């Protein structure tokens, strides 16, 4: 459940992950030349191959739609779209956003919630709201792949009903994928999700000061039982809040004997701290490497609380930090 590693390992992982982070404001466009299209609320599918060793953060999508009204767009991930177009269980919803349709062959900007694509291949499915339809191109030799130094888009397929029905293939998603990396990050830290209740009737609460290269951040977990009941807590560090070990997050810990508790963040490394009067504190000093700027770290605290449940643990909410100066 936890991957323990010394602080030096975490810092080495951070440094290694930052190598090759793309410059901010990058994008890759396929084309806006629709000669086909789907039904209202349909789906379009393609793969994104990330070659940059630091991965990318997708920040927005422009897509081709016939709509000229407010729309919404859902983004799903799978290991690949190939063989999975009509397999709903292969897909996980990772982001959503809204925009105003600009009409066919005009980019419609959708500011989706940011999500990370690590190095490797990823299947993408884009599902429009029921008042809009995709405009896309019929695939021919020469229009199925698009690439730059960071990513390669491999098209693609479409369906009139998301993850179901007849598959139209090959089809070329018309759009622009925008992504960001190091260079202009503002240090920040926020929390997400919920923890689970301990033997004292409280839910551990995780907070942290902004993550800066220039000064240490202070992470605090409060709401713990007495040290005699809950002697230690483990703070995990990772780079995703959506996937872990080939599966998806959140991961319900009820299967381990902790019902109502969820693993919210990928546990790449961890640090153990003693409970001091119902709270624990951890200082996070990041390497002063410019390549880490705009990188994101996800945290969660796992508290040893023998009487809480069969597993003898509770968890806090999750934390998400963006590294700045």
N, C-alpha and C positions, 0 to 999 in steps of 0.2 A: 504493500500500500504506500510506503514511503521509501524514497531513495535517499539515504543519508549520504552526505558528503561534507568534508570540511570546507571552511570558508574559502580557502585557496582554490578549491575545485570549482566553487560557484563563480569566483572572479575569473578563473581561466575559461569557464564556459561562456561567461558574458563576453569576454574579449574575443573568443573564437567565433561566437555567433555574430559579432559586430563586423567581422571582416567582410568587406565587399558590400556593405549596406548601400543601396542605391541613393543617388542624390534626390532631394525632395522635389516633388512636382513632376515626376516622370509619368508617362502614359504611353499606351500602345493602342492604335486604332486599326480595326480590320477594314471595313468600308461602309459607306452609306449608299447602297445601290440596290435597293430592294426590287426583286422581280418575282417575289412570292411572299406569302404571309400566312399567319395562322388565325385561329379562332380567338374570340375574346377569352382572356384568362389562360391562354396557352403557355407552353414552355419551350424554351430553346436551350440547347445543350452543346458544350464544347469542353475542351481540356486546356488547362494552363500549365505549362511546364516551366518551373522556376529554376533557372540556372545560377542566379546569384547566391553565393554561399550563405549570405545573411538572411535570405528570404525577402519577402516584401509585405507591406501593409496595404491592402486595397482600401482606398479612401472614398472612391466614388465610381459610378458607372454612368456612361452615356449610352443610350440604346435607341434603336430605330422603332418607332411605333406610329401607327396611323392616327393615334388619339391626339386630340387638341384640348383635352380636359385634364384636371388633376388625376394622377394615377399613383399606384403603389407598386413596388417591385420586391419580391422575395428572392434571396440568394441561397442556394443549397450547394453543399459540397459532397463529393464522393471521391473515391480513389481515382476513378475515371468515368467518363460518360459512356465509354464503349462497353456494350453489354449490360448497361445499367439504366438505360433510358426508361424502361417500363418496370423497374424494380424499385418501388418506393422505399423499401427498407435499406437500400444502399445510400440514401441521401439524408443529410442533416441540415436543417435550417440554421444558417450562421449569421445572416444579416437581413435587414429590411430597410427600405427607404421610400421617400415620396418625391414626386416631381410633377411638372406640368407638361403634358404631351405637346411636342412641337410639330407634329405632323410627319408624314412619311419622308424619309431621307434627310431629315433634320435631326441633329443630336438632341435627345431628351435627357437632361442631366438628372440623375437620381443620387442624392447624397446618402448612401447606405451607411449603416454603422460599420466602422472600420473592422476589418478582420485580417488575420495574418495567413499568408501562404508560405510555409517553409520550403526549402529546396526540395524539388521532386515534382511529380505529376499530380495534378488535381483536376477532378471533374467538376464542372460548374453547370448548374441549372438555374436559369432565370425564369421566374414565373410572374406574369403580369396580373394585375387586378382584373376583375371581371368586366371592366368598362374599357379595356384596351387590348390591342392585339399586336404581336410582333410583326415587324417588317424585316424580312431576311432575304438572302440570295440563294439561288440554287447553286450547289457546289459543282465546280468544274476544275479541270487541271489548271493550277496557277492561282486559285483564290482560297485555298483551304488552310494555309498556314501563314502566320504573321509573326515576326520576331524582332527583338532588339537585344542588347547585351545582357538584359536581366531575365526576360521571359519570352516564351513562345506560345502563341495561341493556335490551337489545332481544332478546326471545325470539322463537323458538327452535325447536329440533328435537330428535329423539332417535332412536337406533338400538339394536337389541338386540345388535349386534356393532359394536365401535368402528370407525368409518370404513368401514363396509361394510353391505351388505344393504338392507332396506327402510327408508325414511325416514319417520318419524312427524312430521307437521308440520301446523299449528303446535303446539308443546309449550312449556310454561313451566317453566324450571328453578325449583325451589323451594329457596331458599337465601339466604344472606347473604354479601356480599363485604366483608371488612374490610380497611382500608388505612390507611397512616400517612403523616405528613409531618413538618414542622418542629415543634420545641417541646421534646422531651425526649430528644434524642439523647445517647448516650454515645460519646465519641470512641473509635474503634477502627480497627484495620488487621489484615487477614489475607491469606493467600496461597491461591491455588488453581491447579490445573493443573500442567503440567510444561513446562519449556523443552527445548532440544535442545543437543547436545554440540558444543563448539567444537574448534578445532585442538589445544588443550591437553588434550583429553580430559575437560574439566569442563563442566557445564551452568551457565550464568549464573543466579545466585540473587538474587531481588529481595526486599528487606525494607523496612519503613518504620515510623517511629514513629507513634503515633495522630495523626489529623488534628484539630487544634483551631483555633478562631478566635483564641484568645488567644496562640498561639505557633507558630513555624514547625515543620513536620515535616521530618524528615531521611529521605530515600529513598536507599537504597544498593543497588548491584548489584555482587556479588562473583563470583569464579570466571572472570574474563576472562583471555584470553591476554595476553602482553606488549603494551605499547602499540605496539611496532613491527608486531605482527601484527594487532592489533585497536585501531586508534587512537581510535575514538569509539563511543559508544552513544547511542541515541535512546530517551528515555522517553516513551511515549504516555499520553495522558489521555483518558478518555471516560466515558460515563454508562451503558454497558451491557456485559454479558458474554454476552449471548444473541443480539443482532442487530447488524448493521453493513451500511450501504449496501444495504438491502433484502434481504440474505441473513442466514444464521444463523452464529453462532459456537459452537465454534471453527471457524476456516477453515484448512484444510490448505495450507501454503505449498509443498508439493511441486510444485504446478503452476507455481511460479515458480523452481524449481530448488533448493528447500530441503526435501528429504524429511525427515519426522520432526519438522518444526517447525510449530507452529500459532499463528495469530493468536488470542489469547484474549480481548482486550478491544478495544472500539470505539475507534479512534484519531481523536478529534475534534481534538486538539491535541498538540503534541510539543515536547520540549526536548532539545537535543543537549548532551552533556557529554563531555569528554575522558577517556580511560582513564588512570588514574594508578596505576601499579604493580599492575595487575590488577583494579581496581575503579573505580567512579565514584559520585559523590555529588551529590544534588540537594536543595536546600532548597525546600520548598513553603510559601509564605506565603499563606494564604487571606484574602480580604476579611473584615473584621470585621462581617459582616452576619448578623443573627439569622435572616433568611429562609433562610440556607444550612444551618441546623441540620437534621440527619437526612438531608441530601443524601448521595449516594454517588458515589464516584469510583473508576474502575477504571484500573489501570496495567499496563504491560508494557514491558520493555526489549528493544530490537532492537539487536544488536551487529554492527558491521561487522567481519567475520572472513573475509577473502578466500579462505583455504584451506579453509574448512569445507565448502563445497559450491558448486555452480554459481552460485547466487545471491549467494554471498559474505556470508552473514549467519547468525547464530544468534539465538535468542530466549530470554528468561527465562520463569520461571513468571509467573502473573498476580497482581495485588494488588487487594484490595477494601477501601476505607476508608469509614467512616461519620463524618461531620463532627459534632463535639461542641464543647463549651466547654473 
